[in-house]
Amino acid sequence: MTVEIMFALLSAAFLALAVFGVVLFPTLFLDVPRGIQRGLQVTAGVLALVVAVGQVVRVLRRHDRHRHAGR
């Protein structure tokens, strides 16, 4: 694997973890009903996945543009 792919994957994992944590953070301190908590978990998972895929695509496209530009 190249450095760019590893950077894309690691930054995507970090961003996904951050999004997941931000969405679920209030449930640590508030007494949230089970149904709402489950909904937040699903929402956090979907958002984390979308952010991770978006980050990988963004980083690899940017690298490809720079490579074709001769940088």
N, C-alpha and C positions, 0 to 999 in steps of 0.2 A: 504494500500500500504506500502511496506517496504521502508526503507531508500534508498536502492540501486535503486529501481525503480524510486523513486522521484529524486535521483541524476541523473540517466540516462536521465529522461525527462527534467529536468531543464538545465542540461549541453547541451543537444541536442537543446533545444530552444535557449539558448544563442549562440551556434555556428551557428545555422541557421540564427539568426538575424544578426550576424556578417558577415556571407557570403553574405546575401542579401544586407546589407549596403555597403560592399566593392564593390560589382559588380555595384550597382547603385550610388555610391558616385560621380563618374565623371559627371553624368547627373545633379547634383546640380549646377555645376559651368560652364558647357559647354552648348552651344546651340546645342542640339542634335536633329536631325529630328525625327518626331513622330514615324516613322516606326522602326528606330534604337532603340529609347527609349522603344518601346513596346517589341522588341526582347530582349533587356537587362532585362526587367522586367520578361519575361518568363524564360530566362536563369537563372536569380537570383533565381526565385522561384523553378526551378527544382534543381539547385545546393544546395539550402538551404534544400530541402526535402531529397536529397541524403545524405548530411552531417548529418542531424538530425537522419535519420534512421541508418546510419552507426555508429553514436555515441551511440545510444541506444543499438544496437547489440553488439558493442565493450564492453561497460560497463557491460552489463548483462552477456556476455560470460566470462569476466574476473572475475566477482563475482562468477559465477558458478564454474570456475576452482579453485578458492580459497576455496570455500565451499567443493568441493570434495577432495581437498588436506588436509583438516582438519585445515585450518587456521582461 
